């Protein structure tokens, strides 16, 4: 199961908990899921963090995102089960500064930059089994699940839309993204 960070994930939490109890499923969460109370109950085996908010000094983040990032690291450090965290290539040392938990292992995922809108690149990258561009944590999570040769992938909360979340402050005309995450 892949737990993406869209707002619809809230509606699926009980189903995910039931699947966890009834079936032997592996779960991969993404980005700020550990900041939620359900994290310690669901206990995902895998977590994918490719958002730059986790990979740099987060003092530049807005107040709400900074709070979620700090709580994500805090709860990851409280995990009392084995958890593999996937991060972009070159990010492991940065994450090791924040993650001080012997239950967590960090694996770097190759990330490359290319024109992902080109059908030629998409076909070539698929043929060569290259990683997708680092633009969406859900896409990266699906890629990782496919690499592990999982037979069935179910995705919850894949309805985040940066376009729909874009807004303009009517007082100062500044544009911003008001993320609506889980």
N, C-alpha and C positions, 0 to 999 in steps of 0.2 A: 504494500500500500504506500502510495506517495501522498503525503499531507502537504499540499501546496498552501500558500498563504492568503488565498482569496477569502472574502467575507462569507461565502457559502460554507466554509469549513465548520462554522459554528453549528449549522444544521446537521452535520454528519458525525459529530463527535460521539454521540451515543451509538451509532452504527459501528463506528471504528472500534469503540470499546468492546462491543459485542463480538465483532470479528476477532479481536485480540483474544477474547476468552474462549470462543468456540473453535477457532481454527488456529493452526500453526501458521501465522502470517509474519512476515518481516515488514517492518515499518521504517520508512525514511521520512523524516520531517525536514523542513527548510527554514532558513533564516531565523525569524523571531519566535518560532513555535515554542522553544524552551522558556520563553517569558510568560507563557500561559500556564494556568494551574493544572491543566490536563496533561502536561508534559510528564510529570512524575508518575502519573497513573498509567499512561499509555506506554511509556518506556520504549521509545523507538530504538532500534539497533543502529540506525544510521541517521546522520544529520548532514545536510548540504548547506554550506554558507559561501555564496559567491558574491554577495552584495558588498560593495566597497565600504559600506557603513561599518562592517565588522573588521575590515582589513587595514584601516588607517587610524590615526588619532581621531576619535569621534567627537572632539570638542566643536567641530564645525557643524554638527548636526543640529536640526531643530530640537526643541525641548522634548517633544513627544517621542521622536525617533531615538534620541539619546537615552531616554528612560528605558525604552524597549531593548536597546542594544545592551545596556548595563545589566538589565534584568536577565537577558538571554545568557550572558556570561556567568552571572551569579548562579542561575539555575543549572547550567551545564556543569559548573564546578560542584554542585550538590548531587549530581547524578551518582547513584550507587549501583549501577549496572554497566556492563561493557557497552560502549558506544563508539562507533567510528564516525569521525567528522571529516567530511570532504571539503577541501578549500582549493582555490585556484593555485596553479603553479606559482611558486615564489612567495606564498603567504604563510607557510607553516611557522616560520620564526616569529612572525607578528602574532599569530594566534597563540603560540606557546607562552607569550607574555601574559595573556589573559586567562588561559586555560591551565589550571594547576590541579588536575584530577587524574589519578593513576588509572581510572577506569576508561579514560578517553584516549583513543589513538587518532592521530591526525594524518590524513592521506591527501597529498596534493594531486589535483586533477589537471592534466594538460589543458591549457587554454591558449587558443590562438586567435588572432584577429584577422578577419577576412570579410569580404563583401558578402554577407549572408543573404542578400537579396538576389544574387546572381544564381540562376538555376544551374549553370555550369559548376560553380563552386559547391553547391548543395549536392549535386550528383557525384562529383569527384570526392567530396568529403565523406559521403555515404559509402562509396566504393572502397575508399582507403581506411574506413572506420576512424576517421578523424573526429575529435570532439566538436560539439556545436559551438558557435560563438558564445562568449560569456555575456549574454544579454538577459537571460531569464533563468532563474533558479529551478523552475519546474522543468524546463527543457533539459537542463543539465542533470537533474535527478532522473528523468526518463532515460537519458543516455547512460547513466551509471547502472540503472536497473537492467537495461538491455545488455550491457557489457557483462553483467553477472549471470546472464542467460536465464533470468527468471522467466517462467512460463506464462505467468499471468500478472498483469500490472493493473491496479485499480487506482485512479487518481481522484482525490477529494480536494476541493477548494481551489480549483484552477480557473477562477473567474476574476482575477485581479486585472484591472485595466488602467494603465498609466494615462491613456488618452482620456478616459472618462473621469479620472481623478484630477485632471488638470483644471486649475481654477485661476481666476484673476481677482486680486484684491481691488474692490471698487473704489476704495479711498485713495490708493496710491498707484494703481494700475500695474502693480508688480504681479507677474505670473508665478505660480508655484504648483507643486503636485501635493495634493492632500490625500495621501495613500489611505485606502480603506482595506486594511489587512484584517485577518482573522483576529 
